Amino acid sequence: MRQSSSRRGWLRRRSARAGGIYRLGPFAARVETPLRGLRNLITWCYGEPLPPSAQPIVQFVVRIDHGPLYRRLIAPQAVFHADTQTPFAPFPRDHAFPLLEWGLNWCIATRAHQYLMLHAGVLERDGHALILPALPGSGKSTLTAALALSGWRLFSDEFGLLDWRTGSLQPLPRPIPLKNRSIDIIRERVPVQDDLGPTFPKTRKGDVAHLRPPPESRRRQYEMARPAWIIFPRYRAGHPLRITPLNQSLAFTRLSQNAFNYHLLGATGFDALKGLIEGCHCWSAEYGDLASILSALEQLPEP
């Protein structure tokens, strides 16, 4: 029996948007795309989609599509969709993976208000978590990547997800975007070169390459940890290492400025941040040499 043209068209569209459900820490995202190169990179980073027997409730449905037909022969594009929204202008098609990662960041930052979301790198050792809140350009991603390659368990480079009910941090192990000079710095430390993905030149943030999360971090992405240390890092070329203790008042102010949804949570956010600060050692750190700060972090005091 021959299929109707409408049925065949539906099957083609469904195949063209092939995708699957992927676990991102406490979230599940369905990712669809007709772009084969992007699907290959998603598999490189996140592994195979979850099997039907293990598929959880999906929080985010995202799609990376081709741009308009008339652009495909001149300047091919990639367009990010989240449910019915298209929050970004199109990217060049060969920047589809950075677009997906930035889009997933947008989904989490705008919807995951069951957590106090800190803009911070987070890593864990012996059941205790280190929080690295920082503004863009402070060297946070480079330091987070170096620690993840030095025996620390990667929680996240972008989001410190604090469960304000329990005071624990939730892992969200995703690729770390390295920019410009940081790419070569981390490339020298990567034991398996395939763990560092392709370099995407001239993105909106410069050259970008992604360090995929270590397998151990992905395997243990359900294991939460108690926060123990907060360090505000700042890389300054040629600057000697200087680590300065912060009093709780100043640490509170600085951390509130590095939270995505502190003001949205109101009193809940205030209480969560207050409890976090009171339970942690807090410092600021300036350094011009990655080895010096890594050595210092190996000597953190007991929680």
N, C-alpha and C positions, 0 to 999 in steps of 0.2 A: 504494500500500500504506500502510495507516494505521500510525502508530507506536504502540507500546504506551504505556500511561499511565506506566509506570516509566521508559521511554526519554524521554518528553516531560519528566518531572520531572527527570531527570538533565540534559537540555539546559537547562532553566530554571535549575537550580542552577549549572551551569557558566557560563551567560551572566551570572547575577547576581554571580558572583565574577570577572568579567572583570578581567584584569590583564596584566602584561607583565614583562619582565626589563629592569632598568636597571643601568647601570654606575655604581658608586660608587668611583672610584679603583681600588684593587686588588681590590675586591669586586664581586660581581654579586648583586643581590637581585631575587627575584621578588615583586612586590607585587600582591595581589588585593584587590578591594573591590567591593561593590555600590553604593557611595555615589558618585553621579555628580559631585557637587561636589568630592569629594576627588580623583577621577580627573582633573578639570579642573586642579586645583592641582598635581598630580603632573606633568602635561604642561607646565604653566607653568614649573615649576622644573627638571625633568629632561629635558624634550623627549619625543619619541615613544619607545616601547619599542624595544629592539634588534630588528632584523629576524631571522627564523629563521636566516639564513645567518651571522649574526654573534653568535649567542648563546653565551656562555661557560659554564663550569661555575658553577652557582649555589651561593653560600655561605649565603645567608639566604632563607628562604621566609616571608614575612609576610603577614598578612591583617588588614584592618580590616572588621569585620562590624557589622551592626545589633546593638543590645542586645536583651533579651527583648521578645517581642511585646507584652506588657502595658504596657511603658514607651513604646512608639512614639507613642501619642497624648497622653501626659502629659509625659514628659521624655525625648525620644529620646536614645539613647546610641550611642557608638562603642566597640567592644571590639577591643583589639590582641591578635593571636595570632602567635607565632613558632614555626613548626613545630607541636609539640603543646603548647607552653607558653602560658599567659596570665599574664604577669608583672605586669600593672597592673590596678588597678580600672578600670571603665569611665569614659570621659570623656563630657561632653556631645557630642552628634553634631556640633555646629557647631565643635568643637575637634578634629575628626578629623585635620587636617593636623599641628598640634603633637603630637598623640598618635603619629602615624606617625614623625615626626622623633625624638621621645624614644625610641620603640621601636627605631628603627634604631641610635641611640646605644647602647642596652642590648645589642643584638645584637653590635655591634662590641666594646664594652668587655668582654663576657663570653666572647668566642670568638677574638679576633684576637691570640692570644699568640705568633704568629710575629713580632710587632713588640714593641718596648718602647713602650708607649702613654703619652704625656704628655698631661696635661690642659692644653692650650695652644692659642693661636692660632698659626698658622704661615703665613708669607708668603715670597715669593721675589723677588729682584731680581738680574739679571745672573748667574744661576746659583748664588747664595748665599742661604741661608735664614735668616730671623729667627724666633726662637722666643719666644713671649710666654706663659710659664706664669703662672697666676693662680688664686686662689680665687674662687668665685662672689661677685659684687658688687664686683669690682675694676675694672670697666670694660673687661675684655678684649675682649668682643664688639664694643663700640662702637669701640674702637681698631682692631681687626682689620678691621671694615667700612670705616672711614675710610681705612685703608691700601689696602684692596682697590679703593677708588674713587680712589686717588691714584697709580695706576701700578704697584703691587706685585701680583704674581700670588698669588691666594688658594690656599693649600694646604688649610687647614682652620681653623675657629673652635674646634673641640672637641678634636680628636685630633692630636697630633704623633706620627706613626707613624715610629719610628726602626727602620730595618732594621739590626739589630745585627750582621749578617754583613758589611755593606758600610759602615756608618756614615752612610748617606744617608737622607734623609727622603722619604717617599712621599706624594704629594698625595692628598687626599680632599676635593675641592671640593663642598661641600653648602651649603644655605642657612644664613645666619647669623641666629640668633634674637635679635632686639632687644627689649629690655624697657622699658616705661614711658617715661621721659623720653628714652631713647636713640632711640626711634622718630622723634621730631620732629627730633632732632639730625642723624640720618642722612638723613632725608627731604630736608633742605635741601641735601644734598650729592649726591643721586642725580641723574644727568643725565637718565635716563629713568625717569619715575615708576612705570611698570609693573614696573620691577625690584624694587620694594618691594611685597610682597604685602599682603593684607588684615590688619587688626589684629584679633586675637582677644582680646576683653576678658575680664578676670577669670579667667584661667587659674590654675593652681596656682603660677605664677611671676609673676602680675600680667598686665598687657596685653602681648601678644607680637605682633610682626610679623616676617616673614622677608625678608631681602635675598637674592635668588637669586644664585648664583655667576656672576661675569662669564663671557661666552662663551669668552674666551681661556683662562680657568682650566679650564673644562670640556674645551676642545679639547686642552689640554696636560696632562691629568690622568695621563698615563703618564710624564711627565718628572720624574725625581727631582732632588734638589738636595742639596748639601753644607751642613750647618749652619755658620753663621759667627758669629751673634750670639744671645745669650740676654739678654732683658730681662724682669724681673719688674715688671709695671706695677701701679700703684695710683692710681685716681682719688680725689682728695679735694677737694671743692668749695672754691674760694677759695685753694687751696694753690699757692704758686709752684712752678715746675718745679725739681725736684732729682733729678739723676742721680748715683748713687753706685756706683763700681766695687765688685765683689764678689770676694773671694778664692775660689779654687777649692773650698776646704773648705766654706765657707758656701753657695756656689752648688750644690754637690753635694747638701748636706742639703736645701736648699729645693726643688731639682728632684725629688729622690726623694719628697718629700711631695706632689708634683704629678703623680705617675705612677700610672696605674690598676693596673699589674701588676708593679711593680718587685720586690716581695717574692716574687711567684709565680715569677719568672724566676731567682731565686737568684743564683748567681755570674755567670750570663750577663747578668742585669740590672745587676749591679754593674760589670762590665767595660764594658758598653755605655754606662752613664751616665758612668763615668770617662773613657772616650775622648771622649764628647761634650763634657764640660766642658773637657777639656784642649785641644780644638780650637776653642773659641769665646771671644770676648770676652763678659764677663758683667757686668751691672749690675742695680741696682734703680732704679726711676723712680717718683717721685711727682709728680703734676701736677693742676692744677685747671682747665686750659684745653686743649682738644683741639688747637688750632692750635700751641701751644708744643711739645707732644710730637711732633707730626707734623713740625715744622720740625727738631727735634733728630734725629729718625730719618733725615732726609735727609742728615745729616752723619756717619753712622756711619763708623768707620775701615775701611780696607781689611782684608779677611780675612787 
